[in-house]
């Protein structure tokens, strides 16, 4: 079969670029914020666990802090969905971002257990409001033509920005420690590193200030519309949210501790782990950018099932390979496959429901994701202290297999293309 450059490479690339040019003003500003916040949070997520350990605490506290923020997000998810409708998407994104940035700064200025718990509660509020607002915001600032590309492009940019953040985070404590003549693993080195990127995160709110506000119509803003929709469609909502709940239970067992895993199991340095995470974010970013092309060709739910199913063998290799290079390679491939379908499924969910119910459904999705991260990290932290990482990895892999099976059973096995198209037309 003859390879045709024009058909195979140039035309798909031009089609992709044409979809990007359709991004609206608000969507473009949002993507600028994604880049800045992605770099900042890439550093924060890499270093915060190390910061906790450098202060003399252990993995149990790390798990409990994640549980605290996730439990808060779980409890307030539905009220945050209502709030996002009342105050608007712009204000919701701004408030969520502002509270997150202030919480990070506060944990550096006052590094005590009480402050850690209190500000993780605040972060639970802010992250819940942000995540619930994001999907409806993107739906309201895109058309059907470029919507899947916008969701995936936003996630992809976040991951690629995380590439820069993880790389920077691996070296920042060393640079600061050198300037202050202290160890790179000293709590002061970690604290200053986190404070610097927190300031960068706050600067990323400027594009959100420039957003143009777009209000929902009267019917869509009705207080009772989401409630009525939930009463009329409980089966659909259960199918949309259930697999994500199970996935979150599995993800919460290992994902918050991957930096600790590579340090304790494979005895790698901060610089090596930072570089590993950076290239992992880069790989996931590329996967997310490719995802909408695959979804357009093969279908959204097909991409979700196939990519997540293919990720399972690599997760097994990641958790149980005795060789660092093999575990690292599996980390790149497995997490890329598992995460590249996330924005595709978010788009799928938002297109399945009416505009008036989008914030409510986003709240339910947020609750499902927070539920796993509320309980799993504490369980995993305790298991790690007693048994290491084997049991958490077994739990994660088992949960992922169950969730993938449900995606197939609910949406692919009995899929009716004509019915799906009618549903999309009604939701648009």
C-alpha positions, 0 to 999 in steps of 0.5 A, a space after each residue: 500500500 503506497 504511503 501518501 503524505 498529502 492524505 495521511 499527514 497534511 490533510 488531517 493536520 489541516 483539518 485539525 488546525 481548521 478546528 482550532 481556528 474555530 475556538 471562540 474568544 472565551 475559549 482562547 482566554 481559558 486556554 491561556 489560563 490552562 497553560 499558566 495554571 498547568 505549569 504551576 500545578 505541575 510543580 505543586 503536585 510534584 513537590 507537595 508530597 515531598 514537602 510534607 515528608 520533609 516536615 517530618 510527617 508520613 504518608 498517612 497524613 498525605 492520604 488524609 489531606 487528599 481525603 479532606 479536600 476530596 470529601 469537601 468537594 464531594 459534600 459541596 458538589 451539588 451546592 457548587 453546581 447551583 452556585 455556578 448557575 447563579 453567579 455565572 461561569 466567569 465568577 465561578 472560575 475566578 473564585 475557584 482559582 483565587 481560593 486555590 492559589 491562596 490556599 497553596 500560599 497559606 500552606 507554605 506560610 503556616 506549615 502546621 497540621 491544622 492549617 493543612 487540614 483547614 486549607 485542604 477544606 478550602 481547596 475542596 470548595 475551590 476545586 469543586 467549583 472549578 471542575 463543575 464550572 469547566 465542562 458547562 463553560 466549554 459547552 457554552 463557548 463552543 459549537 458542535 464542530 469544534 467542541 470535542 477538539 476544545 475539550 481535548 485541546 484544553 486537557 492536552 495543553 494542561 498536560 503539556 504545561 504540566 510537562 514544563 511544571 514537572 521538569 521545573 519542579 524537579 530542579 527548582 528545590 535544587 536551585 533554591 537550596 543552592 542559593 540559600 546554602 541548604 539541602 535541596 530536600 530541606 523543607 525551606 527549599 520545597 516551601 520557597 519552590 511552592 510559593 514561587 509557583 503559587 504566585 505564578 498560578 495567581 497571575 494566571 487568573 488575569 485571562 479569566 478576568 478578561 472573559 466575556 460573560 454569557 448568561 443562560 436563558 430563563 428556562 435554563 436558569 430555572 432552579 427546578 430544571 436540573 432537579 426535574 431532569 434528574 427525576 426523569 432520567 435516573 437510569 441515564 445519570 446512573 450509567 453516565 456517572 457509575 463507571 467514573 465513580 469506580 474509576 475514581 476509587 481505583 485512581 485514588 489508590 495510587 495516583 496521588 502517590 506516584 512520586 512516592 512510589 518511584 522514590 521508595 520502590 525504585 529509589 530515584 531522586 527528585 530530579 529523576 522523578 521530576 523529569 519522569 513526570 514531565 515526559 509523562 505529562 508530555 506523552 499524555 498531552 500528545 495523547 489528548 491532542 490525538 484523541 478528538 481525531 480518533 473519536 471523530 473517526 471511530 466514535 467517542 465511547 469506542 475510544 474510551 473503551 479501547 484506550 482504557 482497556 489497552 492501558 491495563 497491561 501497562 498498569 500491571 507492568 508499572 506496579 510490578 516490574 522490578 526494573 525502573 526503566 520498564 516501570 517508567 516506560 509503562 508509566 508513560 504508555 499506561 497513563 497516556 492511554 488511560 487519560 487520553 479519553 477523559 475529555 472525550 467522555 466529558 464531551 459525551 456526558 455533556 452532549 447526553 444531557 439538556 443544557 439546563 442540567 449540565 451544571 447539575 450533571 457536572 456536579 454529579 460527575 465531580 461527586 463521583 470523582 471526589 468519592 474515590 479520592 475521598 476514601 482511597 488515598 487514606 486506605 492506600 496510605 495505611 496499606 503502604 505503611 504496612 505492606 508497600 504498593 502491591 495491594 494498592 496497585 491490585 486494587 487500582 487495576 481491578 477497579 479499572 477493569 470493572 469500570 471499562 466493562 461497564 462503559 462497554 456494557 452501558 454504551 457500546 454493546 447496545 449502542 444505537 447510532 440513530 438514537 444517539 444522534 437524536 439525543 445529540 440534536 436535542 442537547 445541542 
